[in-house]
Amino acid sequence: MALDLGKGLYVTLAPWLLPIIEAVLLIAAVILTFLSRDKSSGVAGRSARATIARSTPVPFLSWDGAFSRFARRRKLSLAAVGIGTLAVRVALIPVWGVPKPAVHDEFSFLLAADTFSQGRLTNPPHPMWIHFEGFHIIQQPTYMSMYPPGQGLVLALGQVLGHPWIGQLLITALMCACLCWMLQAWVPPQWALLGACLAVLRPVLLSYWMNSYFATSITALGGILILGALPRIRRNARLVDAVWFGIGLALLANTRPYEGLVFSLPIVAAAVVWMLWQRKLPSRIVFLRVALPLILILLCTGGAMGYYFWRVTGSPFVMPYQVNRATYAVAPYYVWQKPRPEPVYHHAEMRDFYMNWELRSYEEGRSFVGFVNRIGRRIGMLWAFYIGPVYTLPLLASPWLFRDRKMRLPLTLAGCVAAGNVIETWTLVHYLAPVFGLIFLFIVQCLRHLRLYRRRGRSIGFGLARAVPTVCVAMVVLRVTAMAAGARIEPPRPMGHPKQTAIEQELQRLPGQQLVIVHYSPSHIPHEDWINNRADIDASKIVWARDMGDSKNRELLDYFKNRRAWLVNADESPAVLRAYGPSVTAK
């Protein structure tokens, strides 16, 4: 009885255990800071720096001088962040492992990666495509991921280098290095380096941001390039900064078009206003160095996107995403839109996903109470991932941001992104990847204000500011240690579909090519789908197909007559392979 109670309590607290630990560590660090003696308070002739130093516990001061000197070497700082991110995550592979795909989106991105790595933009529709219908892909007029090509290209680079996750590693390391570059345009170099390190520690290093196949970092990179290029363009109007600005826009357009548009419009407007009203440089110079490169990059990007859409959907103006939603979806993407008529579904599990899960989620948010609850859950989810207890401390200084003239454009940008996000039916953490750099700009700027905080004449802000990176480091050490020791202090990370992985390993050991017909029970969870094939289905060693009944399955067996056919019930535990024959039925 006590054991069952303990297990139930752990299941209830597991999602909150890490935030609770983080909050406790932060509170302890804050208390230590307030209890530290201020021996310099009221002493005349002391510099502000000396006053702050004496009122701060020694552990918070040990790396200050060397860190600041290193941060002033700007290019070296960028390299250190990028290489350090890569090296630390690679070093953690024995403990943290290599991620395995588990979510529909990941398999869709991997399909695009497999396609691109073979030198193709898309794949011809398969003659038996109806047996291979899956989530977030299209089967007609071609067989391809429904998503823009950016994430697939990142994973394709990794696949060419040996494994798709290598692409995720490289783009995340590059994103973290560029975050430091972006912050250098807004804050002093030591704060820029600190902000980049904070991003690596939380949330990048040990979250799904790096440990998945969403390739979200390329979207964040686009927003970072735009946000870092704008102040540099305003100061120097250099060609290279305009190029980075244009590349950022191109990355957003080819990863998350809507969120990228909402994010980039205010920044583009600010750039246009500056070009029209600035008097520092002649208009011709501004046009040649800034406007013309941007126009050329955007024209090339638009042309490439149109060509890609034409190859995949048959029209340069129709995205694969639109084809997928028109084929399968009922619930609309924006809250003001009406549901579509129910399409023809060939498989019960796909109807369950679109008619039950998606449509029900949309309808729950149509009432006022449902809409408020949805926004509340959304805020909580985004806070838990991007902010958490440790970054809530510096954000307590956010009122000072509104008095900071330098923060007017970033705050306006944040307001536009929030307004654009509210009208979306769904939001996940990576939907807001374009604002990743903006979030850490706010955190760093709040830390700078917090550092100057005084209480009853005591300069304790320096200690409070140092508590933030201290807790971040402590949490990383704690999580890695717990993982190495086998202690469960957080929910298990998705590591693929274990039952399918076991079946796949068994089939890989068999000679020849295999066909697996997958049956689902009526209570199947549609998010756990096994039908995720390679780009070249006919050349794959293992082909996964949906069970459509014996008569329909027979046409598939006739097509793959040289393969050994199996039937498996994905909802059995354990799942068991059965040789497919006339008398075999799924249990």
Secondary structure by P-SEA (a helix, b strand, c coil): caaaaaaaaaaaaccaaaaaaaaaaaaaaaaaaaaccccccccccccaaaaaaaacccccccccaaaaaaaaaaaaaaaaaaaaaaaaaaaacccccbbbbccaaaaaaaaaaaaaaaccccccccccccccccccccccccccccccaaaaaaaaaaaaaccaaaaaaaaaaaaaaaaaaaaaacccaaaaaaaaaaaaaccccccccccccccaaaaaaaaaaaaaaaaaaaccccaaaaaaaaaaaaaaaaccaaaaaaacaaaaaaaaaaaaccccccaaaaaaacaaaaaaaaaaaaaaaaaaaaaacccccccaaaaaaaaccccccccccccccccccccaaaaaaaacaaaaaaaaaccaaaaaaaaaaaaaaaaaccccccccccccccccccccccaaaaaaaaaaaaaaaaacccccccccccaaaaaaaaaaaaaaaaaacccccccaaaaaaaaaaaaaaaaaaaaaaaaaaccccccccccccaaaaaaaaaaaacccbbbbbbbbcccccccccccccccccccccbbbbccccaaaaaaaaaaaccbbbbbbccccccccccccccccccc
